[in-house]
């Protein structure tokens, strides 16, 4: 009986190791070519925990398998560093000349998802109280050009310069000298806009991005909630099938959007700061494609778990602030306030 159990654990451990290696490959394989690594990349934290469990088992039993599991986990240290920050936290000094905030504000709670009627006021107070130069917002308004959107713009009076496109916006205290957006091909819900800002004698391009969401319906959200609560009800196979279909479609769409954004960034005549909700984890093709040639403010100055999403879906880091090597990150911070289904992230920079 013990021998049978040992064989079962050995097979299960091997499957977990292979799955973890597959997750490591997710950033390098286009989901349109092969979707499995992208799905494994989403499950990376759980696969890591499973392999750590087996590592402890082999260590306690003093099995040679320990070294193989250890090697697979050690190979993923660079991936782990994108999820957990270990940098020295330093508040930026007076040399900082650019501060940026990125926040998915969930349409300012327009449908009263939170049940708190003061959420909109709290959000506006938070944004107006921010002392930095630039604010990038995602899910800014439900309908572009509506009276609701104009009212929201009017409430952010401390930012005289702004650009709103679809549900994404940039608000600035420094002049915007050029603005535009990346036109994604085909059907999409993703948005990418950019603004060229005059910063003294320098010019800087800021992107605000909101990439394709999973578009989970009520059925899928209820299924995810049941999984998190361990309350599996009938229709499990249908729930998995529906959820997997949404995940695969969104991953492929985001990969295409990321490639377009990457090409646009490469053509920028100015150093760039890229902010936004990528709807994807650091272990993804989307993140690696956009980050190519850029630095991640969280990796440079973040500390602790960098999770930014707090909705029904498991909490991962999906909101980012990336920048050209021409800028130096002086500080990075995630404000742990629950006014949306995302946390706001902010960073301060100096121009090299």
C-alpha positions in Angstrom: 0.0 0.0 0.0 2.8 2.4 0.9 4.6 1.5 -2.3 1.5 2.3 -4.3 1.1 5.6 -2.5 4.7 6.5 -3.2 4.3 5.8 -6.9 1.2 7.9 -7.0 3.0 10.8 -5.3 6.0 10.4 -7.6 3.8 10.6 -10.7 1.8 13.6 -9.3 5.1 15.4 -8.5 6.4 14.7 -12.0 3.3 16.2 -13.5 3.5 19.3 -11.3 7.2 19.7 -12.3 6.4 19.5 -16.0 3.5 21.9 -15.6 5.8 24.4 -13.7 8.3 24.2 -16.6 5.4 24.9 -19.0 4.5 28.0 -17.0 8.1 29.2 -17.3 7.7 29.0 -21.1 4.5 31.0 -21.2 6.2 34.4 -21.9 8.1 33.0 -24.9 5.3 31.1 -26.7 2.6 33.0 -28.6 -0.8 31.8 -27.3 -2.0 31.8 -30.9 0.5 29.1 -31.7 0.1 27.0 -28.6 -2.3 28.0 -25.8 -1.3 25.5 -23.0 1.7 27.5 -21.7 -0.4 30.6 -21.3 -2.9 28.7 -19.2 -0.1 27.2 -17.1 1.4 30.7 -16.7 -1.9 31.8 -15.0 -1.6 28.9 -12.6 2.1 29.6 -11.8 1.6 30.5 -8.0 -0.4 27.3 -7.4 2.1 25.2 -9.4 4.9 26.7 -7.3 3.2 25.9 -4.1 2.5 22.3 -5.2 6.2 21.8 -6.1 7.3 23.3 -2.8 5.0 20.8 -1.0 6.7 17.9 -2.8 10.1 19.4 -2.1 9.4 19.3 1.6 8.1 15.7 1.2 11.2 14.5 -0.5 13.4 16.3 2.0 11.7 14.7 5.0 11.8 11.3 3.4 15.4 12.1 2.1 14.7 11.0 -1.4 17.0 11.8 -4.4 13.9 13.3 -6.1 14.5 16.3 -3.9 17.3 17.5 -6.2 15.2 17.4 -9.4 12.3 19.3 -7.8 14.8 21.7 -6.3 16.4 22.3 -9.7 13.0 23.0 -11.3 12.0 25.5 -8.6 15.4 27.2 -8.6 15.2 27.6 -12.4 12.1 29.8 -11.8 13.7 32.3 -9.5 13.6 35.1 -12.1 9.9 34.4 -12.6 9.3 34.5 -8.9 11.0 37.9 -8.7 8.3 39.4 -10.9 5.7 38.3 -8.4 7.5 39.2 -5.2 9.5 42.4 -4.8 12.7 42.3 -2.7 14.0 45.8 -3.5 15.0 48.2 -0.8 12.0 50.6 -0.3 13.1 54.2 -0.5 11.0 57.2 -0.7 12.0 59.4 -3.6 14.0 62.5 -2.6 13.8 66.0 -4.1 15.6 64.7 -7.3 12.4 63.1 -8.5 11.0 65.1 -11.4 8.1 62.8 -12.5 5.4 61.0 -10.5 2.9 58.7 -12.2 -0.2 56.9 -10.9 -2.0 54.1 -12.7 -5.5 53.0 -11.5 -8.3 50.9 -12.9 -11.2 52.7 -11.2 -14.0 50.3 -12.3 -16.1 53.0 -13.9 -16.3 54.9 -10.6 -18.6 52.2 -9.3 -21.4 53.4 -11.6 -23.6 50.4 -10.9 -23.0 50.4 -7.1 -21.1 47.1 -7.2 -19.5 48.0 -3.8 -22.8 48.9 -2.1 -21.0 52.1 -0.8 -22.6 55.2 -2.2 -19.5 57.3 -1.2 -17.1 55.3 -3.4 -17.3 57.8 -6.3 -16.5 60.7 -4.0 -13.7 58.8 -2.3 -12.1 58.0 -5.7 -12.3 61.6 -6.9 -10.9 62.8 -3.6 -8.1 60.3 -3.8 -7.2 61.3 -7.4 -7.4 65.1 -6.7 -5.3 64.6 -3.6 -2.5 62.9 -5.5 0.5 65.3 -5.8 2.1 63.7 -8.8 2.2 65.0 -12.4 0.4 62.2 -14.3 -2.6 60.0 -13.6 -3.4 57.1 -16.0 -6.9 55.7 -15.6 -8.6 52.6 -17.0 -12.3 51.9 -17.0 -12.8 55.6 -16.7 -16.3 55.9 -18.1 -18.9 53.5 -19.4 -19.6 55.5 -22.6 -17.2 57.7 -24.4 -18.3 61.3 -25.0 -21.3 61.0 -22.6 -22.5 63.6 -20.2 -21.3 61.3 -17.4 -17.8 61.3 -18.8 -17.8 65.1 -19.1 -18.9 65.4 -15.5 -16.1 63.2 -14.3 -13.5 65.2 -16.3 -14.9 68.4 -14.7 -14.4 66.9 -11.2 -10.7 66.3 -11.8 -10.0 70.1 -11.8 -6.4 69.8 -10.5 -5.3 68.3 -13.9 -5.7 71.0 -16.6 -4.5 68.7 -19.4 -6.1 65.4 -20.3 -7.0 63.0 -23.0 -9.8 60.5 -22.9 -10.3 57.7 -25.4 -12.9 55.0 -25.0 -12.7 53.9 -21.4 -9.1 55.0 -20.8 -7.7 58.4 -19.9 -4.5 60.4 -19.0 -4.7 63.4 -16.7 -1.7 65.6 -16.4 -0.4 68.7 -14.5 2.2 69.2 -17.2 1.3 70.2 -20.8 0.3 67.6 -23.3 1.8 68.5 -26.7 0.5 65.5 -28.7 -1.9 62.7 -28.2 -3.3 59.7 -30.0 -4.2 56.1 -29.7 -3.2 52.7 -31.1 -6.0 51.3 -33.3 -6.3 47.6 -32.6 -7.2 45.3 -35.5 -10.4 43.3 -35.5 -13.0 43.1 -32.7 -11.6 44.1 -29.3 -12.3 45.8 -26.0 -8.7 46.7 -25.4 -7.6 50.4 -25.5 -4.2 52.0 -25.7 -3.7 55.7 -25.8 -0.6 57.9 -25.5 0.3 61.5 -24.7 3.5 63.4 -25.3 4.3 65.5 -22.2 6.5 68.6 -22.0 8.7 68.1 -18.9 10.9 71.2 -18.8 13.2 70.9 -21.7 12.5 67.2 -22.1 9.6 65.4 -23.8 8.2 62.1 -22.5 5.6 59.8 -24.0 3.1 58.2 -21.5 0.9 55.3 -22.5 -2.3 54.3 -20.7 -3.4 50.8 -21.5 -6.3 48.6 -20.8 -5.9 45.3 -22.6 -8.6 42.7 -23.5 -10.4 41.4 -20.4 -11.7 37.9 -20.0 -15.2 39.1 -20.4 -16.5 36.7 -17.8 -20.3 36.5 -17.6 -22.3 35.8 -14.5 -22.1 32.1 -15.1 -18.3 32.1 -15.3 -18.0 34.4 -12.3 -20.3 32.2 -10.2 -18.3 29.2 -11.2 -15.0 30.8 -10.2 -16.6 31.9 -6.9 -17.7 28.3 -6.2 -14.1 27.0 -6.9 -12.6 29.5 -4.5 -15.1 28.5 -1.8 -14.6 24.8 -2.5 -18.4 24.5 -3.2 -18.4 22.6 -6.5 -22.0 22.1 -7.7 -23.4 20.4 -10.7 -22.2 21.2 -14.2 -18.5 21.2 -13.3 -17.3 20.0 -16.7 -19.4 22.7 -18.5 -18.1 25.4 -16.1 -14.5 24.4 -16.9 -15.2 24.3 -20.6 -16.8 27.8 -20.6 -14.1 29.3 -18.4 -11.3 27.8 -20.5 -12.8 29.1 -23.7 -12.9 32.6 -22.3 -9.3 32.4 -21.1 -8.0 31.1 -24.4 -9.8 33.8 -26.5 -8.6 36.6 -24.2 -5.0 35.4 -24.1 -4.9 35.2 -27.9 -6.4 38.7 -28.3 -4.1 40.3 -25.8 -1.0 38.7 -27.5 -2.0 40.5 -30.7 -2.6 43.8 -28.9 0.7 43.5 -27.1 2.6 43.1 -30.4 0.9 46.2 -31.8 1.8 48.2 -28.7 5.4 46.9 -28.8 5.8 48.1 -32.4 4.3 51.5 -31.5 6.6 51.9 -28.5 9.7 51.1 -30.7 8.7 53.9 -33.0 8.4 56.5 -30.2 10.8 59.4 -30.7 10.8 60.0 -26.9 11.5 57.9 -23.7 8.3 56.2 -22.6 6.3 55.4 -19.4 3.8 52.6 -20.0 1.0 52.3 -17.4 -2.1 50.2 -17.3 -4.2 47.1 -16.7 -2.7 44.4 -18.9 -5.2 41.8 -17.6 -2.3 39.4 -17.6 0.3 38.2 -15.1 4.1 38.8 -15.3 4.5 35.2 -16.6 2.7 35.9 -19.9 3.5 36.5 -23.5 1.6 39.9 -23.2 3.8 41.2 -20.4 7.1 40.1 -21.9 6.2 41.5 -25.3 5.3 45.0 -24.0 8.2 45.0 -21.5 10.9 44.2 -24.2 13.4 47.1 -24.0 11.7 48.6 -20.9 12.2 48.3 -17.1 9.5 47.4 -14.6 9.2 49.8 -11.7 7.9 47.1 -9.4 10.9 44.9 -9.9 13.3 47.8 -9.4 11.6 49.3 -6.3 8.7 47.1 -5.2 8.7 45.0 -2.1 6.4 42.1 -1.0 3.5 40.7 -2.9 2.7 42.8 -5.9 -0.9 41.7 -6.5 -3.1 44.4 -7.8 -6.4 42.7 -8.7 -8.9 42.0 -5.9 -12.0 40.8 -7.7 -13.5 37.3 -8.0 -10.6 36.0 -10.1 -7.5 35.1 -8.0 -5.4 38.1 -7.1 -2.4 38.6 -9.3 -0.2 41.5 -10.4 -1.9 42.6 -13.6 -1.4 46.4 -13.3 2.0 47.7 -14.3 4.3 50.8 -14.6 7.1 50.2 -17.2 9.5 52.7 -18.4 12.5 53.3 -20.8 16.0 52.9 -19.4 16.3 56.7 -19.8 14.4 57.0 -16.5 15.5 55.9 -13.1 12.9 54.5 -10.7 13.2 56.2 -7.3 10.1 54.6 -5.6 7.2 52.3 -6.3 4.1 51.9 -4.2 0.8 50.0 -4.2 -1.9 51.7 -2.2 -3.9 49.0 -0.5 -7.2 50.8 -0.6 -10.4 49.0 -1.6 -12.2 51.6 -3.8 -12.2 49.5 -7.0 -11.5 45.9 -7.9 -7.9 46.9 -8.5 -5.3 48.6 -6.3 -3.7 51.8 -7.5 0.0 51.7 -8.2 2.4 54.6 -8.4 6.0 55.4 -9.1 8.4 58.3 -9.0 11.2 58.8 -11.5 14.2 61.0 -12.4 15.4 61.5 -15.9 18.9 60.2 -16.4 
